C-alpha cells in the first residue's frame, strides 16, 4: 500500500505538470518532480524541502556546487548531477532557440545574444564575437575562462582569433557571476588596451559587453570606449 500511494502521488504530480505546466508549482514541488527521475524509490518531497532550506531558492539550488549538493540529506550523486544539468541544458536550449542574428549593430542586440551564453555559468568567461565589415555575424568563440571573479584576457589570443576568422571588427563579452554588471577599473583599462592594439591591424573593437544575470552594461554606451 505505501508503494502504491507513493507511485500514485508521483503520477499525479507528473499529470499536473503535463496538464497545467510548471507555473502552477511551488519551487519545492518543481524540485520534487525533477528528483523523481534521479531518485526512483524515495519520497523526494522531503529532499526538495532540505534543498530549499539549505540554499534558499531554486535558482541557488541549481547554481550550487556539486560537492555542496551531495551534502544535503537524501541527495544522491545522480540527483546532484541532474540538478547541475538543468542550467547547462537551459543554456544550450537558449543558444539553439535564439540563433545568431545576421547583423549586430546595437548594444541591445549584442546583450540579448550574450545573456544566453552565461546562463548557469558560475565562473567568469570571456567571449569574442567576430563580425565582417557590415557587422554581420561570422563566429563567436569562448576566449578564456577563469575563477568565479576573474578571467584574464589575452591580446595575443584575440589577434589569433581575428586572423583565423578574417574579422573586420569584434565584440568582447564577459560575465560577473556573483556581482553586478558594472565595469571594474581593470575591465576599462584592458578594453582600451585591446582597442588600441587592434587599431594596428585595422580591426575595430565595437563594444565590450558585461553581463550579470539578466542585466548588461555596454562600455560604448557608458562612454568608456568610442565607436
Residue, then its C-alpha position, 0 to 999 in steps of 0.5 A: x500500500x505505501x508503494x502504491x500511494x507513493x507511485x500514485x502521488x508521483x503520477x499525479x504530480x507528473x499529470x499536473x505538470x503535463x496538464x497545467x505546466x510548471x507555473x502552477x508549482x511551488x519551487x519545492x514541488x518543481x524540485x520534487x518532480x525533477x528528483x523523481x527521475x534521479x531518485x526512483x524509490x524515495x519520497x523526494x518531497x522531503x529532499x526538495x524541502x532540505x534543498x530549499x532550506x539549505x540554499x534558499x531558492x531554486x535558482x541557488x539550488x541549481x547554481x550550487x556546487x556539486x560537492x555542496x549538493x551531495x551534502x544535503x540529506x537524501x541527495x544522491x550523486x545522480x540527483x546532484x548531477x541532474x540538478x547541475x544539468x538543468x542550467x547547462x541544458x537551459x543554456x544550450x536550449x537558449x543558444x539553439x532557440x535564439x540563433x545568431x542574428x545576421x547583423x549586430x549593430x546595437x548594444x541591445x542586440x549584442x546583450x540579448x545574444x550574450x545573456x544566453x551564453x552565461x546562463x548557469x555559468x558560475x565562473x567568469x568567461x570571456x567571449x569574442x564575437x567576430x563580425x565582417x565589415x557590415x557587422x554581420x555575424x561570422x563566429x563567436x568563440x569562448x576566449x578564456x575562462x577563469x575563477x568565479x571573479x576573474x578571467x584574464x584576457x589575452x591580446x595575443x589570443x584575440x589577434x589569433x582569433x581575428x586572423x583565423x576568422x578574417x574579422x573586420x571588427x569584434x565584440x568582447x563579452x564577459x560575465x560577473x557571476x556573483x556581482x553586478x554588471x558594472x565595469x571594474x577599473x581593470x575591465x576599462x583599462x584592458x578594453x582600451x588596451x585591446x582597442x588600441x592594439x587592434x587599431x594596428x591591424x585595422x580591426x575595430x573593437x565595437x563594444x565590450x559587453x558585461x553581463x550579470x544575470x539578466x542585466x548588461x552594461x555596454x562600455x560604448x554606451x557608458x562612454x568608456x570606449x568610442x565607436 
